[in-house]
Amino acid sequence: MDKIELKPQCVFEQFAKINKIPRPSKHEEKMIEYLKKFGEDLNLETNVDETGNVIIKKAATQGYENKKTTILQSHMDMVCEKLVDVDIDFTKDPIETYVDGEWLKAKGTTLGADDGIGCAIQMAILADNTLEHGPIECVFTKDEETGLTGAEGMKTGFMTGEMLINLDSEDEGQFFISCAGGMTTRATFKFNKETAPEDSFFMKLSLKGLHGGHSGDDINKKYANGIKLLTRFVYMINEKHGVRLASFNSGRMHNAIPRDGVVVFAVPNNVKEDIRVALNVFAKDVEDEFHVTENNIQFNLESCDAEPVMPKTTSDNLIAALQAVDNGPYSMCQDEALAWMVETSSNVASVTTTDTAVTVVASQRSNVMSNLANMGNTVKAAFTLAGAEVTQGDKYPAWKMNTNSELTGIVVDTYKKLFNKEPKVIGIHAGLECGLFSEKYPHLDMISMGPTLRGVHSPDERLLIPTVQMVWDHLLEILKNIPEKK
């Protein structure tokens, strides 16, 4: 099969350049400098705010001067996930990509198309002086993936446009006009480690091969959560034989479903073979349970060297809390038109162990802010009862649907004329920066769109190449049809 051509070339050229620049969330300094130089080299007005957001302004082409100013917006940071056997330093090394059929993929890491492809589309528009459009403001926000802090820190007045097109969606032909709000809950168990009981046998339980994925967009797809699977087994053997945890490590990003993990624990020496047999049974049960969504679950149990363990009370409470805490969809939307969409959910995202503490991070989402608060309280209560110190933050608002959106009408009409088919206009359970923009700029008419992505926030992230051309053609048509100022 011949490799598919990367079109539009101008967009994929920009994307290739972006993927040479390290841009993990909270480490976007090189990307900020790159964008600043990019705008200045084009002799375009370019500014960086105190948070690190970049805006590049391009004047209207001749005959379009009276059009409303359109904001094109993407986030510059990326989720940096990799397979366990891939050697990469995301703060220094480029993302290596390859074409597989109609898909663009990365070699064992996240691709960075979320939201690098949105940035590339904006940059291609800024660089092309043959296009027809009104005044444009291209906005590149920082640190979207770990709390939307770029959008949160943006001051009113940084953007001046009246219509905003967010380029951070993942399904071509689907246009999003609302999103979930979210928050993060952190629970910390503090302790002084101690020597394990005499006659203890140490074991290391590892898990890999899970699908992972985005904790908002993929939360309803019945992918296994690595933390919850590991906990289920440890909880079972703790109830029967007694376990002393030495460490529990799984997950990395607050907005990703954990794909792997390792637990080190001690059990009485005389039950070690019972543990091995129990894992064989458990692994088979889990394989049957997730036979549709997970076809590469890999458990491994081996002996390991002795090390200090957590106090029994801490070990028991941590295991119980992780077993009890809500994970996955909690409720579905009540509106009939959105009954298919998750309304409220929680994702146990990471567990990290040091010599003196274990920290658990879970993220909650809801399209209804009162239910978001309730979900946050539910998770907080589970960890508080277990004796953890609990903090909550990184809260961002939901984006409510605008039933009188002029921009939505333009987007839908131009799509039908271009492609002779009906698009979908829907909401999304994931968080978008549009929620924060709607608070700071209540006058903004907004919509979110983008090419088709799959496996985001995981090493399986991939971009459907033909949809980039479709989004490009559509976006150019939208810009030509933006209404004039009143």
C-alpha positions in Angstrom: 0.0 0.0 0.0 1.4 3.4 -1.0 1.9 6.0 1.7 -0.8 8.6 1.7 0.4 12.1 0.9 0.5 14.6 3.8 -1.9 17.3 2.7 -2.2 20.2 3.0 1.5 20.4 2.8 1.7 23.8 4.5 0.0 22.4 7.6 2.1 19.3 7.9 5.3 21.2 7.4 4.4 23.4 10.4 3.5 20.3 12.4 6.8 18.6 11.7 8.6 21.7 12.9 6.5 21.9 16.0 7.3 18.3 16.9 11.0 19.1 17.0 10.3 21.5 19.9 10.0 20.2 23.4 6.6 21.3 24.9 5.5 19.3 27.8 2.9 21.0 30.0 4.5 23.5 32.3 7.7 23.4 30.2 6.6 25.4 27.1 9.4 28.0 27.2 11.0 26.9 23.9 7.6 26.8 22.2 6.8 30.2 23.4 10.0 31.6 22.0 9.5 29.7 18.7 6.0 31.2 18.3 7.2 34.7 19.2 10.0 34.5 16.6 7.6 33.0 14.0 5.2 36.0 14.3 7.9 38.6 14.3 9.6 37.1 11.3 6.3 37.5 9.4 6.2 41.1 10.5 3.0 40.5 12.4 2.0 42.0 15.7 3.0 39.5 18.3 2.6 39.6 22.1 3.2 37.3 25.0 1.3 37.9 28.2 2.6 37.4 31.7 1.2 33.8 31.8 3.0 32.8 28.6 0.1 32.8 26.2 1.0 34.0 22.7 -1.1 36.1 20.3 -0.2 36.8 16.7 -2.5 39.3 14.8 -3.0 39.3 11.0 -4.8 42.1 9.2 -7.7 41.4 6.9 -7.0 40.8 3.2 -8.3 43.4 0.7 -12.1 43.6 0.6 -12.5 41.9 4.0 -11.6 44.8 6.2 -15.1 45.2 7.7 -15.4 41.6 8.8 -15.7 40.8 12.5 -12.3 39.8 14.0 -12.0 36.0 14.3 -9.9 34.4 17.0 -8.3 31.0 16.1 -7.1 29.3 19.3 -5.1 26.2 20.2 -3.0 25.1 23.2 0.8 24.8 22.7 1.5 22.1 25.3 1.2 18.3 24.9 0.7 15.3 27.1 3.9 13.4 27.2 3.2 9.7 27.5 5.4 6.8 26.3 5.6 3.0 26.3 7.6 1.7 29.3 10.4 0.4 27.0 10.8 3.7 25.0 13.8 5.9 25.9 12.9 9.5 25.4 13.5 12.8 27.3 10.4 14.9 26.5 12.2 18.1 27.7 14.9 17.6 25.0 14.1 15.1 22.4 11.8 15.5 19.3 8.7 13.4 18.6 9.4 10.9 15.9 6.5 10.3 13.5 5.6 7.8 10.8 2.7 7.1 8.4 0.7 4.0 8.9 -2.0 3.8 6.1 -4.2 6.8 6.5 -2.9 7.6 10.0 0.0 9.6 11.3 1.5 8.1 14.4 4.5 8.5 16.8 7.2 5.9 17.6 6.1 4.7 21.1 5.0 8.1 22.4 2.1 10.5 22.2 2.0 12.2 18.8 1.5 15.7 20.0 -1.4 16.3 17.5 -3.4 17.3 20.6 -3.1 20.2 20.1 0.0 20.6 17.8 -2.1 20.1 14.7 -4.3 23.0 15.8 -1.2 25.2 16.2 0.1 24.1 12.8 -3.2 25.1 11.1 -3.0 28.5 12.7 0.6 29.0 11.7 -0.1 27.9 8.1 -2.9 30.5 7.9 -0.6 33.2 9.3 2.1 32.4 6.8 -0.1 32.3 3.7 -0.8 35.7 2.2 -3.0 34.3 -0.6 -5.9 33.5 1.7 -9.1 35.5 2.0 -10.2 36.5 5.5 -11.1 39.3 7.8 -8.9 40.4 10.8 -7.5 37.3 12.6 -6.1 36.8 16.1 -4.2 33.5 16.5 -4.0 32.6 20.2 -1.7 29.9 21.5 -2.4 29.1 25.2 0.0 27.3 27.5 -0.5 24.5 30.0 -3.9 23.4 28.9 -3.4 19.8 29.8 -2.6 20.2 33.5 -5.3 22.6 34.6 -5.9 25.1 31.8 -3.7 27.5 33.6 -2.9 29.5 30.5 -6.5 30.3 29.8 -7.1 30.8 33.5 -4.2 33.4 33.7 -5.2 35.3 30.6 -6.5 38.8 31.4 -9.5 40.3 29.8 -8.5 42.4 26.8 -5.7 40.1 25.6 -8.1 38.9 22.9 -10.3 41.4 21.1 -12.2 39.3 18.6 -15.9 38.7 18.6 -15.9 35.1 17.3 -13.6 32.3 18.5 -12.8 29.0 16.8 -11.1 26.5 19.1 -9.1 24.0 17.2 -8.8 21.4 20.0 -11.5 18.9 19.0 -10.9 15.4 17.8 -13.7 14.4 15.4 -13.9 15.9 11.9 -17.5 16.8 11.1 -18.4 17.1 14.8 -18.7 20.7 16.1 -18.7 21.2 19.9 -20.7 24.0 21.5 -20.5 23.0 25.1 -18.1 21.2 27.4 -17.6 19.8 30.9 -16.2 21.7 33.9 -13.6 19.9 36.0 -11.5 19.8 39.1 -8.6 17.8 40.6 -8.5 16.0 44.0 -5.2 15.1 45.7 -5.0 12.8 48.6 -1.8 12.4 50.6 -1.0 9.6 53.0 2.0 10.5 55.2 4.0 7.9 57.2 7.3 6.7 58.5 8.3 3.4 56.9 9.2 0.5 59.1 10.7 -3.0 58.9 8.4 -5.7 57.6 7.2 -8.4 59.9 9.5 -11.4 60.3 9.1 -14.2 57.8 7.7 -11.8 55.2 8.1 -12.5 51.5 8.3 -9.6 49.1 6.6 -9.6 45.7 6.4 -7.1 42.9 3.1 -7.0 40.9 3.2 -5.2 37.6 0.6 -4.5 35.0 1.0 -3.1 31.4 -0.7 -3.2 28.0 -3.9 -1.4 28.9 -5.5 1.0 26.4 -5.4 4.2 28.5 -6.8 7.2 26.9 -8.4 10.6 27.7 -10.1 10.7 31.0 -13.0 12.8 29.6 -13.5 11.7 26.0 -12.8 8.0 26.7 -14.2 7.6 30.2 -17.4 5.9 28.8 -15.5 3.4 26.6 -15.0 0.8 29.3 -11.2 0.9 29.2 -9.6 -0.6 32.3 -8.0 1.7 34.8 -4.6 0.3 35.8 -4.8 1.7 39.4 -8.2 0.1 40.0 -7.2 -3.3 38.6 -4.0 -3.4 40.7 -6.0 -2.3 43.7 -8.7 -5.0 43.2 -6.1 -7.8 43.4 -4.2 -6.3 46.3 -7.5 -5.7 48.2 -8.5 -9.3 47.7 -5.3 -10.8 49.0 -5.1 -8.3 51.9 -8.5 -9.4 53.1 -7.5 -13.0 53.0 -3.8 -13.1 53.9 -2.7 -9.6 55.0 -0.5 -7.3 52.9 2.1 -4.7 53.8 2.6 -2.2 51.0 6.1 -0.9 50.3 5.2 1.2 47.2 2.4 1.8 44.7 3.1 3.6 41.5 0.8 4.0 38.5 -0.3 6.7 36.1 1.3 10.0 35.4 -1.1 12.6 34.0 -4.2 13.8 35.8 -6.3 13.7 32.6 -5.2 10.3 31.3 -6.6 6.8 32.2 -3.6 4.9 33.7 -2.3 2.1 31.4 0.3 0.4 33.7 1.7 0.3 37.2 3.8 -1.5 39.8 3.0 -2.5 43.4 5.6 -3.8 45.8 4.3 -5.6 48.9 5.1 -8.1 51.6 3.0 -11.2 52.5 3.5 -14.0 55.0 6.1 -16.4 53.5 3.8 -19.4 53.8 1.1 -17.9 51.4 3.4 -16.8 48.5 2.2 -19.7 46.3 -1.4 -19.0 47.1 -0.8 -15.4 45.9 0.6 -16.7 42.6 -2.4 -19.0 42.1 -4.8 -16.2 43.0 -3.3 -13.9 40.4 -3.7 -16.5 37.6 -7.4 -16.8 38.5 -7.8 -13.0 38.8 -6.0 -12.3 35.5 -8.3 -14.7 33.7 -11.4 -13.1 35.2 -10.1 -9.6 34.2 -9.4 -10.8 30.7 -12.9 -12.1 30.4 -14.3 -8.9 31.9 -12.6 -6.6 29.4 -12.5 -9.0 26.4 -13.9 -6.3 24.1 -12.0 -3.2 25.1 -8.6 -4.6 26.4 -6.8 -7.4 24.4 -3.3 -6.9 25.7 -3.6 -7.0 29.5 -0.3 -8.3 30.9 0.1 -9.1 34.7 3.5 -10.1 36.1 4.3 -11.3 39.6 7.8 -11.9 40.8 9.8 -12.0 44.0 11.9 -9.0 44.9 14.3 -7.7 47.6 13.0 -6.8 51.0 12.5 -3.1 51.8 10.8 -0.9 54.4 7.0 -0.9 54.3 4.2 1.4 55.3 2.7 1.1 58.7 -0.2 -1.4 58.7 -2.9 1.2 59.3 -1.6 3.3 56.4 -1.3 0.3 54.1 -4.8 -1.0 54.9 -6.4 2.5 54.6 -4.7 3.2 51.3 -5.8 -0.1 49.8 -9.4 0.4 51.1 -9.6 3.9 49.8 -8.4 3.0 46.3 -10.9 0.2 46.3 -13.8 2.4 47.4 -13.2 5.6 45.5 -15.5 6.2 42.5 -14.0 5.8 39.1 -15.6 6.1 35.6 -19.0 7.5 34.6 -21.3 8.5 37.4 -24.3 9.8 35.6 -25.5 10.5 32.0 -26.9 13.8 30.7 -30.6 14.3 31.4 -31.4 16.4 28.3 -32.9 14.1 25.7 -30.7 15.5 22.9 -27.5 14.7 24.9 -28.7 11.5 26.7 -25.8 9.6 25.1 -23.2 11.8 26.8 -21.6 11.3 30.2 -22.6 14.2 32.5 -20.5 13.4 35.5 -17.4 11.2 36.0 -14.2 10.7 38.0 -10.9 9.2 37.0 -8.3 7.9 39.5 -5.3 9.1 37.5 -2.1 8.5 39.5 -0.6 7.0 42.6 3.0 8.1 43.5 5.0 6.7 46.4 8.0 8.4 48.1 9.9 7.3 51.3 7.4 9.3 53.4 4.2 9.7 51.5 1.8 8.3 48.9 -0.1 10.8 46.8 -3.2 9.9 44.8 -4.6 12.2 42.1 -8.1 11.9 40.8 -9.9 14.2 38.3 -13.6 14.9 38.3 -15.7 16.3 35.4 -19.3 17.4 34.9 -21.4 19.5 32.6 -23.4 20.6 35.6 -21.3 22.5 38.2 -23.4 21.4 41.2 -22.8 17.8 40.2 -19.1 18.5 39.8 -19.0 19.7 43.4 -20.9 16.6 44.5 -18.5 14.3 42.7 -15.5 16.1 44.2 -17.0 15.8 47.6 -17.6 12.1 47.1 -14.0 11.4 46.2 -12.8 13.7 49.0 -14.9 11.8 51.5 -13.5 8.4 50.6 -9.9 9.6 51.2 -10.7 11.7 54.2 -12.3 8.7 55.9 -9.1 6.7 55.2 -7.0 9.4 57.0 -5.5 11.2 54.1 -4.8 14.9 53.8 -7.0 16.0 50.9 -6.8 19.2 48.8 -8.8 20.2 45.7 -8.0 22.7 42.9 -7.5 23.2 39.2 -11.2 23.9 38.9 -12.5 25.2 35.6 -16.1 26.0 34.5 -18.3 24.2 32.1 -19.1 25.9 28.8 -22.9 26.4 28.3 -24.5 26.0 25.0 -25.4 29.3 23.1 -28.6 28.6 21.3 -28.3 31.9 19.4 -24.8 31.3 18.0 -24.3 33.1 14.7 -21.0 31.3 14.3 -22.5 27.9 14.6 -24.9 28.6 11.7 -22.0 29.7 9.5 -20.0 26.6 10.4 -22.9 24.2 9.7 -23.9 26.0 6.4 -20.4 26.1 5.0 -19.8 22.4 5.9 -23.0 21.2 4.2 -22.1 23.2 1.0 -18.5 21.9 1.0 -19.1 18.2 1.7 -22.8 17.7 1.0 -23.5 16.1 4.3 -24.9 17.1 7.7 -22.4 17.7 10.5 -23.0 16.9 14.2 -23.4 19.8 16.6 -22.9 18.4 20.1 -21.4 18.8 23.5 -18.3 17.1 24.9 -17.5 15.6 28.4 -13.9 16.7 28.2 -12.8 20.1 29.3 -12.1 22.9 26.8 -10.6 26.3 27.3 -13.9 27.7 25.9 -15.4 27.3 29.4 -12.8 29.8 30.9 -13.1 32.1 27.9 -16.9 32.2 28.4 -16.3 33.7 31.9 -13.7 36.2 30.9 -15.2 37.1 27.5 -19.0 36.6 27.9 -19.7 38.2 24.5 -17.6 35.6 22.6 -19.5 33.5 20.0 -17.5 30.2 20.1 -17.3 26.8 18.5 -14.7 23.9 18.7 -13.6 21.8 15.8 -10.6 19.8 14.5 -9.4 16.8 12.5 -10.0 13.2 13.7 -7.7 12.0 16.5 -7.7 8.7 18.3 -5.9 7.4 21.4 -5.0 10.9 22.7 -3.1 11.1 25.9 -1.6 7.7 25.2 1.2 6.3 23.0 -1.5 5.1 20.6 -2.4 8.7 19.7 -2.9 9.0 16.0 -4.1 11.5 13.4 -6.4 10.6 10.5 -4.5 12.4 7.7 -7.3 13.0 5.2 -9.4 14.9 7.8 -6.7 17.6 8.1 -7.4 18.7 4.5 -11.1 18.7 5.2 -10.7 20.9 8.3 -8.4 23.2 6.4 -10.8 23.6 3.5 -13.7 24.1 5.8 -11.9 26.7 8.0 -10.9 28.8 5.0 -14.5 28.8 3.9 -15.7 29.8 7.3 -13.2 32.7 7.4 -14.5 34.0 4.1 -18.1 33.9 5.4 -17.6 35.7 8.8 -20.2 38.5 8.9 -19.3 42.1 8.8 -19.3 44.4 11.9 -22.7 45.8 12.8 
